[in-house]
């Protein structure tokens, strides 16, 4: 005897049909007259149930679920309790976690664990921010697609760009990409999520202070002044310590010149003011410096002078022993309150073609022994025209390490707003 039972789980009514003459279930001895058509009906019902199950698998797959877990959108590892059981989420796969009520707020990450109904996701990128919210739809997603590489960091198509505001401690938060505002506030720390690397693009000038432990500028070991369009990465070592790496200047020049061991630290542009200052540009990273001036002019004919700064304060004391004339070949015994940049045969002509010069600063970090200044210059000194080739030399004798320089004119007049002064540091051996 053979039999079949049409169970409720398969879409049937629970009835059983046999091929014998059983008075209740059999099809033999005339039983087919009452049982064959109902049996065909049950066969059709179970077939329809199979079709419905297949459609459900397509339209509501086992790799999609909802969750009422309360979550604020941040880059982190997060466990979600699924509202449905029996789902299938493969470890190592990627998921998209979207607000059910607002599809513009979503996160992307990789599955690190799944123990039904708990799904653990390492959230790596966000589109939007906010929360806590409790309406999430979680579904299998392809991996995040990288569309380009800037300064060594893949830029992701699913990653929104955030506007970060400069502050003494600049908070980067949860977005991986952003712009850094242009303000006069000096950044001394970044706040971020430990283990996350952020990509920044500066919108303008502003200082970032190097610190050997809390804010490490890996390429120079010295503070940086950003310019519009500069890009760099901030790697968060902890919530309060980080390092800046992959710094790329917008003008295409290198932050560090590895070929020569010389680094451009600052570019100064004179304005109609009495001084051009770089009072804190020097650091322990560099003991020797090269300063190059191009096209510098006074507002009225004058001699250009330089003073050192100590811990950011200009030293106007009688600690300078300058050479005299175009070249000094004799012992210098008289002190002054400044070092002449171009010697003193003649003044730089305000209406002329300007002053070009270079100066070498040596032994800047020595808090005991003398610091040296030596260089050459060429400038228009009279309207005939007459040009002067000179040299500036001085010894600075104060028992202090120097932190930077100030340029000024002898008579205290203003600069003309032309030319540039660039300061380079030589890497210490």
Secondary structure, 3 states (H helix, E strand, C coil): CCEEECCHHHCCCCCEEECCCCCCCECCCCCHHHHHHHHHHHHHHHHHHHHHHHHHHHHCCCCEEEECCCECCCCCEEEEEECCCCCCCCCCCEEEEEECCCCCCEEEEEEEEEECCEEEEEEEEEECCCCCECCEEEEEECCCCEEEEECCEEEECCCCEEEECCCCEEECCCCCEEEECCCCCCECEEECCCCCEEEEEECCCEEECCECCCEEECCCCCCEEECCCCEEEEEECCCCCEEEEEEECCCCCCCCECCCCEEEEEEECCCCCCEEEECCCCCCCEEEEEEEEEEECECCCECEEEEEEECCEECCCCCEEECCCCCCCCCCCCCECCEECCCCCCCECCCCCCEEEEEEEECCCCCCCCEEEEEEEEEEEECCCEEEEEEEEEEECCCCCCCEEEEEECCCCCECCCCEEEEEEEECC
